[in-house]
Structures are given as structure tokens and as C-alpha cells.
Amino acid sequence: MTRNQLFKRVAAAAITACCALPATTAWGQAYPSRQIKLVVPFSPGGLPDTVARILSTRLQESLGQPVIVENKPGGSGAIAAATITQSPADGYTFLVTDGSSLAIAPLISKSITFDTERDFTPVSLIGTAPLFLAVNSKVPAKNLDEFIALAKSKPGAMNYGSAGNGSIHHLTAEAMKQGLGIFITHIPYRGSGTSVPAMVGGDVEMVFASPPSLMGFVKNGQARLLAINSPKRSQLAPEVPALSERIKGFDFAFNVAMLAKAGTPPDVVQRVSTEVAKIVKRPDVIDQLAVAGVEAVGGTPAQLARALKDEAGRVTAAAKHANLRPD
């Protein structure tokens, strides 16, 4: 064997050995060696919280360490963000949130100091969560075409409820109005917990809301689904058309993401991302996420980075059209 052949063989063996090594922290410890925390910027019961709790039990099994969920609501996500940025970049504290909140926060609050690209590193695109356009069953529109015709026949006479100024529900509706050339008056509420009942009760004609908020009313005939804000029809309700079928490129389904503090070791990020991808592709987890209104993805850090960038662009454009100003 020549010296060159020997060198190549030794180099190949070294690369193989390195790839087989477990992820390590900045201090050289095998990862993970202690409890991991998933921080959620919302109160218990919301969609990111539900997703985090679905993940936590499975991650605990696959990583062999306790995984807890910690809710840090308030400040348009600033409190949760601070929890991450003030923690060591060691892979033991992660943020589980929706991409729309990250994009919208600086658009509605001057007090926001975190920057998603600067302060966080993407870990996994867990899934996407579409919103459905729903109308009260008494609205004389049985499908999307009839709804558009009705709105155009009496501009401004119809109202839509949202989960609040600057919410993804609000910006989806504003983008839809612009894309379809219709005018419907915006009535902001404090969350879908009040906007959906307002639609069902007839105080407003329509809302955009998540499947769990709507399906009970749809099943008992109090509401009707007319469209979905994702780029294609959803397996959650394949008979409902996507708005992209009428508005080219329309996509306001929000991303459900896991992020870590910037500077977290790449091998740790990759380890967790790989585990999350395995988890969300399990049939039982796919079913659980679907009940929560989430379509599982399990995307890589690079996929999440692209998705968040694209989402921020769409949200910012819609906010400009809606004349949204930071307080």
C-alpha cells in the first residue's frame, strides 16, 4: 500500500469516527446530559403550547433526558424571547412558536428588541397551520365564488372578525381583500375565542380561524367553510378550496417552528432537528397534530430559515396594506 493510499484510508476512517460521535456542548459534554426546556410565548392551551407538549414527551423518550414546557406569555413574544437570549447557547433551551408572531411582533410594538435572524438559530420546521375562511350559516353564500360576488355587490356592508389588530387572522383577511378586490369591514376581537362566537352569533359575517376553533360549529350547521389560506388544499378538509386557486401565490398558513439561541453548537442543533423530524412523521403524532390544526412537516434548519424569511415577507406586505403601525 502506498503512503497516499494509507493517508486516504486513515482520513476516511477519521471522518467516519467523527460522524459517529454524539452531539456535544461547548464544554465537550455528551449531549444531552440534563433537562431540556421548551419555551412557549403563549398561555397554556394555545396551538404552539399544544405542539410543544406533544413534542416534549416524545423528545424525552428519544433524548433520554427530561423535557419540560415553560409558558412565557406577554410582551408580543418579548418575554419568551428574552428567556432564550439570556440563556446559554448550549442547546438546553428552545423556543417553540409560530412564525407569524415572530414576523408581526416588531410591526405592532416599538418595544420589541429581539431580531429573529440575529438572536436565534433555526432548528426545525415542525409544521404549518392553516386558517379557514368561515361564514355564519345564514350568510347567503354556499361557496367561495358566491361569497366573492356577495361582497362585491355591497362593498363595506359585510364585516369580518379577527383575533385582534395585527394578528395573522387580520392580515390574512386584508391580503385576501386586496387579492380579490373586495371590501369587508374589519372588527377586531380579543382572540379567536371571541371572534368565532361573534361570527356564529351573527355579529360579523366571517372570520379566519383555525380548524379546532371552527369544526364544532361547522358540524352542527352553525358555520360554513368556504376557503383555506394555505397554498394548496389541506388534508384537514380537502373539499375546501385554497384561496391560491383565485389569488396567485396566496399563502398565509403560518409556520410552527422550533428555534435555539444563536451560537448553539451546530451538531446539537442537528441532533434535535433530526429527532423532531422523526417524531412528527410518526402516524400517531401526525394525527395528534392534525387535531390541533397542524400539518406535520419536520423540516431541516435550512428549510425553516427559508420558510421564516418568506413568511416575514408576506406578513410585512400585508401589514403595509392594512396600514398597521407599531404602538
URTA-V153272 format. One record per residue. RES is the residue in one small letter. SS is DSSP state (a for helix, b for strand, c for the rest). NEAR is the number of other ideal C-beta (glycine too) atoms within 12 Angstrom. D_LAST is the distance of its C-alpha to the last C-alpha in whole Angstrom. Layout:
BEGIN
res=RES ss=SS near=NEAR d_last=D_LAST
res=RES ss=SS near=NEAR d_last=D_LAST
END
This chain:
BEGIN
res=m ss=c near=9 d_last=73
res=t ss=c near=8 d_last=71
res=r ss=a near=9 d_last=69
res=n ss=a near=10 d_last=66
res=q ss=a near=11 d_last=67
res=l ss=a near=12 d_last=67
res=f ss=a near=13 d_last=63
res=k ss=a near=14 d_last=62
res=r ss=a near=15 d_last=63
res=v ss=a near=15 d_last=61
res=a ss=a near=14 d_last=58
res=a ss=a near=14 d_last=58
res=a ss=a near=14 d_last=58
res=a ss=a near=14 d_last=56
res=i ss=a near=13 d_last=53
res=t ss=a near=12 d_last=54
res=a ss=a near=11 d_last=54
res=c ss=a near=14 d_last=51
res=c ss=a near=13 d_last=49
res=a ss=a near=11 d_last=51
res=l ss=c near=15 d_last=49
res=p ss=c near=20 d_last=47
res=a ss=c near=30 d_last=43
res=t ss=b near=22 d_last=43
res=t ss=c near=26 d_last=40
res=a ss=c near=19 d_last=40
res=w ss=c near=16 d_last=42
res=g ss=c near=14 d_last=45
res=q ss=c near=18 d_last=45
res=a ss=b near=19 d_last=45
res=y ss=c near=30 d_last=42
res=p ss=c near=30 d_last=41
res=s ss=c near=21 d_last=43
res=r ss=c near=21 d_last=41
res=q ss=c near=20 d_last=38
res=i ss=b near=38 d_last=35
res=k ss=b near=33 d_last=31
res=l ss=b near=45 d_last=29
res=v ss=b near=38 d_last=25
res=v ss=b near=43 d_last=23
res=p ss=c near=39 d_last=20
res=f ss=c near=32 d_last=20
res=s ss=c near=20 d_last=22
res=p ss=c near=16 d_last=26
res=g ss=c near=21 d_last=27
res=g ss=c near=32 d_last=24
res=l ss=a near=43 d_last=26
res=p ss=a near=46 d_last=25
res=d ss=a near=29 d_last=26
res=t ss=a near=34 d_last=29
res=v ss=a near=46 d_last=30
res=a ss=a near=42 d_last=30
res=r ss=a near=28 d_last=32
res=i ss=a near=36 d_last=35
res=l ss=a near=46 d_last=35
res=s ss=a near=33 d_last=35
res=t ss=a near=22 d_last=38
res=r ss=a near=29 d_last=40
res=l ss=a near=41 d_last=39
res=q ss=a near=23 d_last=40
res=e ss=a near=17 d_last=43
res=s ss=a near=24 d_last=43
res=l ss=a near=33 d_last=42
res=g ss=c near=18 d_last=44
res=q ss=c near=23 d_last=42
res=p ss=c near=19 d_last=39
res=v ss=b near=34 d_last=36
res=i ss=b near=24 d_last=34
res=v ss=b near=35 d_last=30
res=e ss=b near=30 d_last=27
res=n ss=b near=27 d_last=24
res=k ss=c near=32 d_last=21
res=p ss=c near=25 d_last=18
res=g ss=c near=19 d_last=15
res=g ss=a near=22 d_last=12
res=s ss=a near=34 d_last=11
res=g ss=a near=41 d_last=15
res=a ss=a near=30 d_last=14
res=i ss=a near=28 d_last=17
res=a ss=a near=42 d_last=20
res=a ss=a near=38 d_last=19
res=a ss=a near=24 d_last=20
res=t ss=a near=32 d_last=23
res=i ss=a near=41 d_last=24
res=t ss=a near=29 d_last=23
res=q ss=c near=18 d_last=25
res=s ss=c near=27 d_last=28
res=p ss=c near=22 d_last=31
res=a ss=c near=26 d_last=31
res=d ss=c near=29 d_last=34
res=g ss=c near=43 d_last=34
res=y ss=c near=35 d_last=34
res=t ss=b near=38 d_last=30
res=f ss=b near=46 d_last=28
res=l ss=b near=49 d_last=25
res=v ss=b near=52 d_last=25
res=t ss=b near=49 d_last=22
res=d ss=b near=48 d_last=21
res=g ss=a near=44 d_last=21
res=s ss=a near=47 d_last=18
res=s ss=a near=46 d_last=16
res=l ss=a near=42 d_last=16
res=a ss=a near=39 d_last=15
res=i ss=a near=39 d_last=12
res=a ss=a near=38 d_last=11
res=p ss=a near=31 d_last=10
res=l ss=a near=32 d_last=9
res=i ss=a near=31 d_last=6
res=s ss=c near=23 d_last=5
res=k ss=c near=14 d_last=6
res=s ss=c near=18 d_last=8
res=i ss=c near=28 d_last=10
res=t ss=c near=20 d_last=14
res=f ss=c near=32 d_last=16
res=d ss=c near=17 d_last=18
res=t ss=a near=37 d_last=20
res=e ss=a near=18 d_last=23
res=r ss=a near=14 d_last=23
res=d ss=a near=30 d_last=23
res=f ss=b near=38 d_last=24
res=t ss=b near=34 d_last=28
res=p ss=b near=39 d_last=28
res=v ss=b near=46 d_last=31
res=s ss=b near=44 d_last=31
res=l ss=b near=39 d_last=30
res=i ss=b near=51 d_last=31
res=g ss=b near=46 d_last=31
res=t ss=b near=44 d_last=29
res=a ss=b near=46 d_last=27
res=p ss=c near=47 d_last=28
res=l ss=c near=51 d_last=26
res=f ss=b near=45 d_last=29
res=l ss=b near=50 d_last=28
res=a ss=b near=45 d_last=30
res=v ss=b near=41 d_last=31
res=n ss=b near=33 d_last=33
res=s ss=c near=25 d_last=36
res=k ss=c near=19 d_last=37
res=v ss=c near=30 d_last=35
res=p ss=c near=18 d_last=38
res=a ss=c near=28 d_last=37
res=k ss=c near=16 d_last=39
res=n ss=c near=22 d_last=38
res=l ss=a near=33 d_last=35
res=d ss=a near=17 d_last=37
res=e ss=a near=18 d_last=38
res=f ss=a near=33 d_last=34
res=i ss=a near=30 d_last=33
res=a ss=a near=18 d_last=36
res=l ss=a near=25 d_last=35
res=a ss=a near=33 d_last=31
res=k ss=a near=20 d_last=33
res=s ss=a near=16 d_last=35
res=k ss=c near=16 d_last=33
res=p ss=c near=15 d_last=29
res=g ss=c near=16 d_last=26
res=a ss=c near=17 d_last=29
res=m ss=c near=33 d_last=28
res=n ss=b near=28 d_last=25
res=y ss=b near=42 d_last=23
res=g ss=b near=42 d_last=21
res=s ss=b near=39 d_last=19
res=a ss=c near=39 d_last=17
res=g ss=c near=26 d_last=14
res=n ss=c near=30 d_last=11
res=g ss=c near=35 d_last=11
res=s ss=c near=42 d_last=14
res=i ss=a near=45 d_last=17
res=h ss=a near=51 d_last=19
res=h ss=a near=41 d_last=17
res=l ss=a near=42 d_last=17
res=t ss=a near=47 d_last=21
res=a ss=a near=48 d_last=21
res=e ss=a near=36 d_last=20
res=a ss=a near=34 d_last=22
res=m ss=a near=42 d_last=25
res=k ss=a near=32 d_last=24
res=q ss=a near=23 d_last=24
res=g ss=a near=27 d_last=27
res=l ss=a near=30 d_last=29
res=g ss=c near=15 d_last=29
res=i ss=c near=32 d_last=28
res=f ss=c near=22 d_last=25
res=i ss=c near=35 d_last=24
res=t ss=b near=22 d_last=22
res=h ss=b near=34 d_last=19
res=i ss=b near=26 d_last=19
res=p ss=b near=29 d_last=16
res=y ss=c near=30 d_last=17
res=r ss=c near=17 d_last=17
res=g ss=c near=27 d_last=19
res=s ss=a near=36 d_last=22
res=g ss=a near=22 d_last=24
res=t ss=a near=24 d_last=23
res=s ss=a near=38 d_last=22
res=v ss=a near=38 d_last=26
res=p ss=a near=26 d_last=28
res=a ss=a near=31 d_last=26
res=m ss=a near=41 d_last=28
res=v ss=a near=33 d_last=31
res=g ss=c near=20 d_last=31
res=g ss=c near=19 d_last=31
res=d ss=c near=20 d_last=28
res=v ss=c near=35 d_last=26
res=e ss=c near=37 d_last=29
res=m ss=b near=48 d_last=27
res=v ss=b near=52 d_last=25
res=f ss=b near=48 d_last=24
res=a ss=b near=47 d_last=25
res=s ss=c near=46 d_last=27
res=p ss=a near=37 d_last=30
res=p ss=a near=28 d_last=31
res=s ss=a near=36 d_last=29
res=l ss=a near=39 d_last=31
res=m ss=a near=25 d_last=34
res=g ss=a near=17 d_last=36
res=f ss=a near=28 d_last=35
res=v ss=a near=29 d_last=36
res=k ss=a near=14 d_last=39
res=n ss=c near=12 d_last=40
res=g ss=c near=12 d_last=39
res=q ss=c near=23 d_last=36
res=a ss=b near=34 d_last=34
res=r ss=b near=35 d_last=35
res=l ss=b near=42 d_last=34
res=l ss=b near=41 d_last=34
res=a ss=b near=42 d_last=32
res=i ss=b near=42 d_last=30
res=n ss=c near=47 d_last=27
res=s ss=c near=38 d_last=29
res=p ss=c near=25 d_last=31
res=k ss=c near=22 d_last=35
res=r ss=c near=23 d_last=36
res=s ss=c near=31 d_last=35
res=q ss=c near=22 d_last=38
res=l ss=c near=35 d_last=36
res=a ss=c near=29 d_last=37
res=p ss=c near=15 d_last=39
res=e ss=c near=18 d_last=40
res=v ss=c near=30 d_last=37
res=p ss=c near=28 d_last=36
res=a ss=b near=33 d_last=33
res=l ss=a near=39 d_last=31
res=s ss=a near=27 d_last=32
res=e ss=a near=24 d_last=35
res=r ss=c near=24 d_last=34
res=i ss=c near=27 d_last=31
res=k ss=c near=12 d_last=32
res=g ss=c near=19 d_last=30
res=f ss=c near=32 d_last=28
res=d ss=c near=34 d_last=27
res=f ss=c near=47 d_last=24
res=a ss=c near=42 d_last=25
res=f ss=b near=44 d_last=23
res=n ss=b near=46 d_last=25
res=v ss=b near=50 d_last=26
res=a ss=b near=52 d_last=26
res=m ss=b near=49 d_last=27
res=l ss=b near=49 d_last=26
res=a ss=b near=40 d_last=28
res=k ss=b near=34 d_last=27
res=a ss=c near=25 d_last=28
res=g ss=c near=21 d_last=31
res=t ss=c near=37 d_last=33
res=p ss=c near=29 d_last=36
res=p ss=a near=24 d_last=37
res=d ss=a near=24 d_last=40
res=v ss=a near=37 d_last=38
res=v ss=a near=35 d_last=35
res=q ss=a near=27 d_last=38
res=r ss=a near=32 d_last=40
res=v ss=a near=44 d_last=37
res=s ss=a near=39 d_last=36
res=t ss=a near=24 d_last=39
res=e ss=a near=36 d_last=39
res=v ss=a near=48 d_last=36
res=a ss=a near=31 d_last=38
res=k ss=a near=21 d_last=41
res=i ss=a near=35 d_last=40
res=v ss=a near=37 d_last=37
res=k ss=c near=23 d_last=40
res=r ss=c near=22 d_last=43
res=p ss=a near=12 d_last=43
res=d ss=a near=16 d_last=43
res=v ss=a near=34 d_last=39
res=i ss=a near=23 d_last=39
res=d ss=a near=18 d_last=39
res=q ss=a near=24 d_last=37
res=l ss=a near=38 d_last=34
res=a ss=a near=29 d_last=35
res=v ss=a near=21 d_last=35
res=a ss=c near=35 d_last=31
res=g ss=c near=37 d_last=31
res=v ss=c near=43 d_last=31
res=e ss=b near=38 d_last=33
res=a ss=b near=35 d_last=35
res=v ss=b near=31 d_last=35
res=g ss=b near=34 d_last=35
res=g ss=b near=31 d_last=34
res=t ss=c near=24 d_last=35
res=p ss=a near=32 d_last=32
res=a ss=a near=19 d_last=33
res=q ss=a near=25 d_last=32
res=l ss=a near=39 d_last=29
res=a ss=a near=27 d_last=28
res=r ss=a near=19 d_last=29
res=a ss=a near=36 d_last=27
res=l ss=a near=38 d_last=24
res=k ss=a near=23 d_last=24
res=d ss=a near=26 d_last=25
res=e ss=a near=37 d_last=22
res=a ss=a near=30 d_last=19
res=g ss=a near=20 d_last=21
res=r ss=a near=36 d_last=21
res=v ss=a near=40 d_last=17
res=t ss=a near=25 d_last=16
res=a ss=a near=24 d_last=18
res=a ss=a near=35 d_last=17
res=a ss=a near=31 d_last=14
res=k ss=a near=17 d_last=15
res=h ss=a near=20 d_last=17
res=a ss=c near=30 d_last=15
res=n ss=c near=15 d_last=12
res=l ss=c near=29 d_last=9
res=r ss=c near=14 d_last=6
res=p ss=c near=17 d_last=4
res=d ss=c near=14 d_last=0
END
